[in-house]
């Protein structure tokens, strides 16, 4: 890996982890797709703390997955690349499915 690849890998993954921690602590939610365009009345129907905890965890794990994906890609290691891609896919699916399954926890 050259220095540019290292910088790109660390910047993207650390950026996602930092953003995920901020979301977990209910900061930076204005940058979440769908949440920032939702009306105040519709936002009031959600348990914002529970949603932020779920999405924060998912974004942190997506940052870890992005690190593995980029590291595997730059080093031509398909196993690490696929592991990172799998983590990202699982986190995206869980962030959609979990609020639908456990409505009482994420809705008021």
DSSP file (Angstrom, degrees, kcal/mol; ACC not computed):
  #  RESIDUE AA STRUCTURE BP1 BP2  ACC     N-H-->O    O-->H-N    N-H-->O    O-->H-N    TCO  KAPPA ALPHA  PHI   PSI    X-CA   Y-CA   Z-CA
    1    1 A X              0   0    0      0, 0.0     2,-0.1     0, 0.0    74,-0.1   0.000 360.0 360.0 360.0 133.8    0.0    0.0    0.0
    2    2 A X     >  -     0   0    0      1,-0.1     4,-1.9     4,-0.0     5,-0.2  -0.419 360.0 -96.7 -89.8 175.3    1.3    3.4   -0.8
    3    3 A X  H  > S+     0   0    0      1,-0.2     4,-2.5     2,-0.2     5,-0.2   0.849 122.1  55.3 -63.6 -36.8    0.7    6.5    1.4
    4    4 A X  H  > S+     0   0    0      1,-0.2     4,-2.5     2,-0.2    -1,-0.2   0.920 108.5  48.1 -62.9 -43.8   -2.3    7.7   -0.6
    5    5 A X  H  > S+     0   0    0      2,-0.2     4,-2.4     1,-0.2    -2,-0.2   0.875 111.6  50.4 -65.1 -37.7   -4.1    4.4   -0.2
    6    6 A X  H  X S+     0   0    0     -4,-1.9     4,-2.6     2,-0.2     5,-0.2   0.923 111.5  48.0 -64.9 -44.4   -3.3    4.4    3.6
    7    7 A X  H  X S+     0   0    0     -4,-2.5     4,-2.8     2,-0.2     5,-0.2   0.925 113.2  47.4 -63.4 -45.5   -4.7    7.9    3.9
    8    8 A X  H  X S+     0   0    0     -4,-2.5     4,-2.2     2,-0.2     5,-0.3   0.932 113.2  48.8 -61.5 -46.3   -7.9    7.1    2.0
    9    9 A X  H  X S+     0   0    0     -4,-2.4     4,-1.9     1,-0.2     5,-0.2   0.931 116.9  40.7 -60.5 -48.2   -8.5    3.9    4.0
   10   10 A X  H  X S+     0   0    0     -4,-2.6     4,-2.7     2,-0.2     5,-0.4   0.892 114.1  52.4 -70.4 -39.6   -8.0    5.6    7.3
   11   11 A X  H  X S+     0   0    0     -4,-2.8     4,-2.0    -5,-0.2    -2,-0.2   0.932 113.4  42.2 -64.4 -46.1   -9.9    8.8    6.5
   12   12 A X  H  X S+     0   0    0     -4,-2.2     4,-1.9    -5,-0.2    -1,-0.2   0.942 119.6  42.4 -67.6 -46.8  -13.0    7.1    5.2
   13   13 A X  H  X S+     0   0    0     -4,-1.9     4,-2.2    -5,-0.3    -2,-0.2   0.923 117.2  45.5 -70.1 -43.1  -13.1    4.5    8.0
   14   14 A X  H  X S+     0   0    0     -4,-2.7     4,-2.7    -5,-0.2     5,-0.2   0.872 110.8  55.0 -67.3 -35.4  -12.3    6.8   10.8
   15   15 A X  H  X S+     0   0    0     -4,-2.0     4,-2.3    -5,-0.4    -1,-0.2   0.911 109.7  46.5 -60.8 -42.3  -14.7    9.4    9.5
   16   16 A X  H  X S+     0   0    0     -4,-1.9     4,-2.5     2,-0.2    -2,-0.2   0.898 112.8  49.4 -67.5 -40.6  -17.5    6.8    9.6
   17   17 A X  H  X S+     0   0    0     -4,-2.2     4,-2.3     2,-0.2    -2,-0.2   0.928 112.6  46.9 -65.1 -44.7  -16.6    5.7   13.1
   18   18 A X  H  X S+     0   0    0     -4,-2.7     4,-2.1     1,-0.2    -2,-0.2   0.917 113.6  48.4 -63.5 -43.1  -16.5    9.3   14.4
   19   19 A X  H  X S+     0   0    0     -4,-2.3     4,-2.6    -5,-0.2    -1,-0.2   0.903 110.2  52.4 -64.0 -40.4  -19.8   10.1   12.8
   20   20 A X  H  X S+     0   0    0     -4,-2.5     4,-2.5     2,-0.2    -2,-0.2   0.892 108.5  49.8 -62.4 -40.7  -21.3    6.9   14.2
   21   21 A X  H  X S+     0   0    0     -4,-2.3     4,-1.5     2,-0.2    -1,-0.2   0.899 111.0  50.4 -64.9 -39.7  -20.2    7.8   17.7
   22   22 A X  H  <>S+     0   0    0     -4,-2.1     5,-3.1     2,-0.2    -2,-0.2   0.914 110.7  48.3 -64.0 -42.5  -21.7   11.2   17.2
   23   23 A X  H ><5S+     0   0    0     -4,-2.6     3,-2.2     3,-0.2    -2,-0.2   0.918 107.0  56.6 -63.0 -42.2  -25.0    9.7   16.1
   24   24 A X  H 3<5S+     0   0    0     -4,-2.5    -1,-0.2     1,-0.3    -2,-0.2   0.858 109.1  46.6 -56.1 -36.2  -24.9    7.4   19.1
   25   25 A X  T 3<5S-     0   0    0     -4,-1.5    -1,-0.3     2,-0.2    -2,-0.2   0.138 124.4-106.7 -94.0  19.0  -24.8   10.4   21.3
   26   26 A X  T < 5S+     0   0    0     -3,-2.2     2,-0.4     1,-0.2    -3,-0.2   0.797  82.1 120.7  62.0  36.2  -27.6   12.1   19.3
   27   27 A X      < +     0   0    0     -5,-3.1    -1,-0.2    -8,-0.1    -2,-0.2  -0.961  64.7  26.5-122.0 145.5  -25.4   14.6   17.5
   28   28 A X  S >  S+     0   0    0     -2,-0.4     3,-1.3    -3,-0.1    -5,-0.2   0.648  72.8 132.0  81.4  14.2  -25.1   14.8   13.8
   29   29 A X  G >   +     0   0    0      1,-0.3     3,-1.8     2,-0.2     7,-0.2   0.723  58.1  75.6 -72.1 -18.5  -28.5   13.4   13.1
   30   30 A X  G 3  S+     0   0    0      1,-0.3    -1,-0.3     5,-0.1     6,-0.1   0.714  91.4  57.4 -62.2 -18.4  -29.2   16.2   10.7
   31   31 A X  G <  S+     0   0    0     -3,-1.3     2,-0.4     2,-0.1    -1,-0.3   0.474  80.8 107.6 -92.7  -3.5  -26.9   14.3    8.3
   32   32 A X  S <> S-     0   0    0     -3,-1.8     4,-1.7    -4,-0.1     3,-0.4  -0.606  79.1-113.5 -76.8 130.9  -29.0   11.1    8.3
   33   33 A X  T  4 S+     0   0    0     -2,-0.4     2,-0.3     1,-0.2    -1,-0.1  -0.431  98.4   8.4 -64.2 131.2  -30.9   10.5    5.1
   34   34 A X  T  > S+     0   0    0     -2,-0.2     4,-0.5     1,-0.1    -1,-0.2  -0.161 116.6  75.6  91.4 -40.2  -34.6   10.7    5.7
   35   35 A X  T >4 S+     0   0    0     -3,-0.4     3,-0.8    -2,-0.3    -2,-0.2   0.905  93.2  51.1 -71.1 -40.3  -34.3   12.0    9.3
   36   36 A X  T 3< S+     0   0    0     -4,-1.7    -1,-0.2     1,-0.2    -3,-0.1   0.720 113.3  45.0 -72.0 -20.4  -33.3   15.5    8.2
   37   37 A X  T 34 S+     0   0    0     -3,-0.1    -1,-0.2     2,-0.1    -2,-0.2   0.457  89.1 109.8 -99.9  -2.3  -36.3   15.8    5.8
   38   38 A X  S << S-     0   0    0     -3,-0.8    -3,-0.0    -4,-0.5     2,-0.0  -0.473  73.8-112.4 -75.0 142.7  -38.9   14.4    8.2
   39   39 A X     >  -     0   0    0     -2,-0.2     4,-2.5     1,-0.1     5,-0.2  -0.314  24.0-113.6 -70.5 158.9  -41.5   16.8    9.7
   40   40 A X  H  > S+     0   0    0      1,-0.2     4,-1.6     2,-0.2    -1,-0.1   0.846 117.2  54.8 -62.5 -33.8  -41.4   17.6   13.4
   41   41 A X  H  4 S+     0   0    0      2,-0.2     4,-0.4     1,-0.2    -1,-0.2   0.905 110.5  44.6 -66.4 -41.3  -44.7   15.8   13.9
   42   42 A X  H >4 S+     0   0    0      1,-0.2     3,-1.2     2,-0.2     4,-0.3   0.876 110.4  54.5 -71.7 -36.7  -43.4   12.6   12.3
   43   43 A X  H >< S+     0   0    0     -4,-2.5     3,-1.5     1,-0.3    -1,-0.2   0.850  99.8  63.0 -62.3 -32.7  -40.1   12.8   14.3
   44   44 A X  T 3< S+     0   0    0     -4,-1.6    -1,-0.3     1,-0.3    -2,-0.2   0.700  94.0  62.0 -66.9 -18.4  -42.2   13.1   17.5
   45   45 A X  T <  S+     0   0    0     -3,-1.2    63,-2.9    -4,-0.4     2,-0.3   0.583  95.0  77.7 -82.8  -9.3  -43.5    9.5   16.8
   46   46 A X  B <  S-A  107   0A   0     -3,-1.5     2,-1.2    -4,-0.3    61,-0.3  -0.719  84.4-122.6-101.4 150.1  -40.1    8.0   17.0
   47   47 A X     >  -     0   0    0     59,-2.1     4,-2.4    -2,-0.3     5,-0.2  -0.782  31.1-167.5 -85.1  95.6  -38.0    7.2   20.1
   48   48 A X  H  > S+     0   0    0     -2,-1.2     4,-2.6     1,-0.2     5,-0.2   0.848  79.6  53.7 -61.3 -38.1  -35.0    9.3   19.0
   49   49 A X  H  > S+     0   0    0      2,-0.2     4,-2.1     1,-0.2    -1,-0.2   0.930 111.5  44.5 -63.6 -45.4  -32.6    8.0   21.6
   50   50 A X  H  > S+     0   0    0      2,-0.2     4,-2.3     1,-0.2    -2,-0.2   0.906 114.4  49.2 -66.6 -41.7  -33.2    4.3   20.6
   51   51 A X  H  X S+     0   0    0     -4,-2.4     4,-2.9     1,-0.2     5,-0.3   0.920 111.6  49.2 -63.1 -44.0  -33.0    5.1   16.9
   52   52 A X  H  X S+     0   0    0     -4,-2.6     4,-2.5    -5,-0.2    -1,-0.2   0.883 110.1  51.1 -65.1 -37.7  -29.8    7.1   17.4
   53   53 A X  H  X S+     0   0    0     -4,-2.1     4,-2.1    -5,-0.2    -1,-0.2   0.934 113.9  44.6 -64.1 -44.7  -28.2    4.2   19.4
   54   54 A X  H  X S+     0   0    0     -4,-2.3     4,-2.3     2,-0.2    -2,-0.2   0.959 117.6  42.5 -63.6 -51.8  -29.1    1.7   16.7
   55   55 A X  H  X S+     0   0    0     -4,-2.9     4,-2.5     1,-0.2     5,-0.2   0.857 112.0  55.5 -66.7 -34.5  -28.0    3.8   13.8
   56   56 A X  H  X S+     0   0    0     -4,-2.5     4,-2.2    -5,-0.3    -1,-0.2   0.930 109.8  45.8 -62.2 -45.4  -24.8    4.9   15.6
   57   57 A X  H  X S+     0   0    0     -4,-2.1     4,-2.4    -5,-0.2     5,-0.2   0.921 112.9  50.8 -62.5 -43.3  -23.8    1.3   16.2
   58   58 A X  H  X S+     0   0    0     -4,-2.3     4,-2.0     1,-0.2    -2,-0.2   0.901 110.8  47.9 -63.2 -40.6  -24.6    0.5   12.6
   59   59 A X  H  X S+     0   0    0     -4,-2.5     4,-2.0     2,-0.2    -1,-0.2   0.885 110.0  52.7 -69.0 -37.7  -22.5    3.4   11.2
   60   60 A X  H  X S+     0   0    0     -4,-2.2     4,-1.8     1,-0.2    -2,-0.2   0.943 112.0  45.2 -61.2 -46.6  -19.6    2.5   13.5
   61   61 A X  H  X S+     0   0    0     -4,-2.4     4,-2.6     1,-0.2    -2,-0.2   0.837 109.4  55.7 -67.7 -31.3  -19.6   -1.1   12.2
   62   62 A X  H  X S+     0   0    0     -4,-2.0     4,-2.6     2,-0.2    -1,-0.2   0.869 105.6  53.0 -65.8 -34.8  -19.9    0.2    8.6
   63   63 A X  H  X S+     0   0    0     -4,-2.0     4,-1.9     2,-0.2    -2,-0.2   0.901 110.0  46.9 -64.0 -40.8  -16.8    2.2    9.3
   64   64 A X  H  X S+     0   0    0     -4,-1.8     4,-2.2     2,-0.2    -2,-0.2   0.911 113.2  49.4 -65.1 -42.2  -15.0   -1.0   10.4
   65   65 A X  H  X S+     0   0    0     -4,-2.6     4,-2.8     1,-0.2    -2,-0.2   0.874 108.5  53.1 -63.7 -37.6  -16.4   -2.7    7.3
   66   66 A X  H  X S+     0   0    0     -4,-2.6     4,-2.7     2,-0.2     5,-0.3   0.889 107.4  52.0 -65.2 -38.6  -15.2    0.1    5.1
   67   67 A X  H  X S+     0   0    0     -4,-1.9     4,-2.8     2,-0.2     5,-0.2   0.950 112.9  44.0 -60.8 -48.4  -11.7   -0.2    6.6
   68   68 A X  H  X S+     0   0    0     -4,-2.2     4,-2.8     2,-0.2     5,-0.2   0.910 113.8  51.3 -63.4 -41.9  -11.6   -4.0    5.8
   69   69 A X  H  X S+     0   0    0     -4,-2.8     4,-2.1     2,-0.2    -2,-0.2   0.943 115.5  40.2 -61.4 -48.9  -13.1   -3.5    2.4
   70   70 A X  H  X S+     0   0    0     -4,-2.7     4,-2.8     2,-0.2     5,-0.2   0.906 115.6  51.0 -69.4 -41.2  -10.5   -0.8    1.4
   71   71 A X  H  X S+     0   0    0     -4,-2.8     4,-1.5    -5,-0.3    -2,-0.2   0.934 113.7  45.1 -61.2 -45.8   -7.6   -2.6    3.0
   72   72 A X  H  <>S+     0   0    0     -4,-2.8     5,-2.8    -5,-0.2     4,-0.3   0.869 113.3  51.3 -65.2 -36.5   -8.5   -5.9    1.2
   73   73 A X  H ><5S+     0   0    0     -4,-2.1     3,-0.9    -5,-0.2    -2,-0.2   0.930 111.6  44.9 -67.0 -45.9   -9.0   -4.0   -2.0
   74   74 A X  H 3<5S+     0   0    0     -4,-2.8    -1,-0.2     1,-0.2    -2,-0.2   0.759 118.6  43.8 -71.4 -23.5   -5.7   -2.3   -2.0
   75   75 A X  T 3<5S-     0   0    0     -4,-1.5    -1,-0.2    -5,-0.2    -2,-0.2   0.292 108.3-120.5-103.1   8.9   -3.8   -5.4   -0.9
   76   76 A X  T < 5 +     0   0    0     -3,-0.9     2,-0.7    -4,-0.3    -3,-0.2   0.886  63.6 144.8  53.0  43.9   -5.6   -7.8   -3.4
   77   77 A X     >< -     0   0    0     -5,-2.8     4,-2.1    -6,-0.2    -1,-0.2  -0.900  30.2-172.3-113.7 100.7   -7.0   -9.9   -0.5
   78   78 A X  H  > S+     0   0    0     -2,-0.7     4,-2.7     1,-0.2     5,-0.2   0.819  80.4  58.0 -66.1 -32.2  -10.4  -11.1   -1.5
   79   79 A X  H  > S+     0   0    0      2,-0.2     4,-1.9     1,-0.2    -1,-0.2   0.937 110.7  41.7 -64.9 -46.1  -11.2  -12.6    1.9
   80   80 A X  H  > S+     0   0    0      2,-0.2     4,-2.4     1,-0.2    -2,-0.2   0.909 115.0  52.0 -67.1 -41.5  -10.7   -9.4    3.8
   81   81 A X  H  X S+     0   0    0     -4,-2.1     4,-2.3     1,-0.2    -2,-0.2   0.931 111.9  45.3 -59.1 -47.7  -12.5   -7.4    1.1
   82   82 A X  H  X S+     0   0    0     -4,-2.7     4,-2.4     2,-0.2    -1,-0.2   0.829 109.8  55.9 -68.4 -31.7  -15.5   -9.7    1.2
   83   83 A X  H  X S+     0   0    0     -4,-1.9     4,-2.3    -5,-0.2    -1,-0.2   0.937 109.8  45.6 -64.2 -45.6  -15.5   -9.6    5.0
   84   84 A X  H  X S+     0   0    0     -4,-2.4     4,-2.2     2,-0.2    -2,-0.2   0.912 113.0  49.5 -62.7 -43.4  -15.8   -5.9    5.0
   85   85 A X  H  X S+     0   0    0     -4,-2.3     4,-2.5     1,-0.2    -1,-0.2   0.890 110.5  51.5 -62.9 -39.2  -18.5   -5.9    2.3
   86   86 A X  H  X S+     0   0    0     -4,-2.4     4,-2.7     2,-0.2    -2,-0.2   0.901 108.4  50.6 -64.3 -42.2  -20.4   -8.5    4.4
   87   87 A X  H  X S+     0   0    0     -4,-2.3     4,-2.3     2,-0.2    -2,-0.2   0.926 112.0  47.6 -62.2 -44.5  -20.2   -6.3    7.5
   88   88 A X  H  X S+     0   0    0     -4,-2.2     4,-2.3     2,-0.2    -2,-0.2   0.931 112.9  48.5 -62.4 -45.5  -21.5   -3.3    5.6
   89   89 A X  H  X S+     0   0    0     -4,-2.5     4,-2.4     1,-0.2    -2,-0.2   0.915 111.8  48.9 -62.0 -43.6  -24.3   -5.3    4.1
   90   90 A X  H  X S+     0   0    0     -4,-2.7     4,-2.9     1,-0.2    -1,-0.2   0.909 111.5  49.5 -63.9 -41.7  -25.4   -6.8    7.4
   91   91 A X  H  X S+     0   0    0     -4,-2.3     4,-2.2     2,-0.2    -1,-0.2   0.893 111.2  48.8 -66.5 -39.2  -25.4   -3.4    9.1
   92   92 A X  H  X S+     0   0    0     -4,-2.3     4,-0.9     2,-0.2    -2,-0.2   0.932 114.2  46.0 -64.8 -44.7  -27.5   -1.9    6.3
   93   93 A X  H >X S+     0   0    0     -4,-2.4     4,-2.8     1,-0.2     3,-0.7   0.928 113.5  48.8 -64.2 -44.9  -30.0   -4.7    6.5
   94   94 A X  H 3X S+     0   0    0     -4,-2.9     4,-2.3     1,-0.2     5,-0.4   0.873 105.9  56.9 -64.1 -36.4  -30.1   -4.7   10.3
   95   95 A X  H 3< S+     0   0    0     -4,-2.2     4,-0.3    -5,-0.2    -1,-0.2   0.743 115.6  38.3 -67.9 -20.7  -30.7   -0.9   10.4
   96   96 A X  H <X S+     0   0    0     -4,-0.9     4,-0.6    -3,-0.7    -2,-0.2   0.849 121.6  40.9 -91.3 -42.4  -33.7   -1.4    8.2
   97   97 A X  H >X S+     0   0    0     -4,-2.8     4,-2.1     1,-0.2     3,-0.5   0.895 104.3  61.6 -78.7 -42.3  -35.1   -4.6    9.7
   98   98 A X  H 3X S+     0   0    0     -4,-2.3     4,-2.6     1,-0.3    -1,-0.2   0.903 103.9  48.2 -59.2 -46.1  -34.7   -4.1   13.4
   99   99 A X  H 34 S+     0   0    0     -5,-0.4    -1,-0.3    -4,-0.3     7,-0.2   0.824 113.1  50.5 -63.9 -26.6  -36.9   -1.0   13.7
  100  100 A X  H << S+     0   0    0     -4,-0.6     3,-0.4    -3,-0.5    -1,-0.2   0.848 114.3  43.1 -75.8 -34.2  -39.6   -2.9   11.7
  101  101 A X  H  < S+     0   0    0     -4,-2.1     2,-0.8     1,-0.2     3,-0.2   0.917 120.5  39.0 -76.8 -44.7  -39.4   -6.0   13.9
  102  102 A X    >X  +     0   0    0     -4,-2.6     4,-1.2    -5,-0.2     3,-0.7  -0.585  68.5 158.1-108.8  68.1  -39.3   -4.2   17.3
  103  103 A X  H 3>  +     0   0    0     -2,-0.8     4,-1.9    -3,-0.4     3,-0.2   0.862  67.9  60.5 -62.3 -39.0  -41.7   -1.4   16.7
  104  104 A X  H 34 S+     0   0    0      1,-0.2    -1,-0.2    -3,-0.2    -2,-0.1   0.830 105.1  48.6 -61.5 -33.1  -42.4   -0.7   20.4
  105  105 A X  H <4 S+     0   0    0     -3,-0.7    -1,-0.2     1,-0.2   -55,-0.2   0.853 119.9  34.9 -75.5 -34.2  -38.8    0.1   21.1
  106  106 A X  H  < S+     0   0    0     -4,-1.2   -59,-2.1    -3,-0.2     2,-0.3   0.531 113.8  59.0-103.3  -7.6  -38.3    2.5   18.3
  107  107 A X  B  <   A   46   0A   0     -4,-1.9   -61,-0.3   -61,-0.3   -62,-0.1  -0.903 360.0 360.0-118.7 151.0  -41.8    4.2   18.1
  108  108 A X              0   0    0    -63,-2.9   -62,-0.1    -2,-0.3    -4,-0.1   0.438 360.0 360.0 -88.5 360.0  -43.6    6.1   20.9
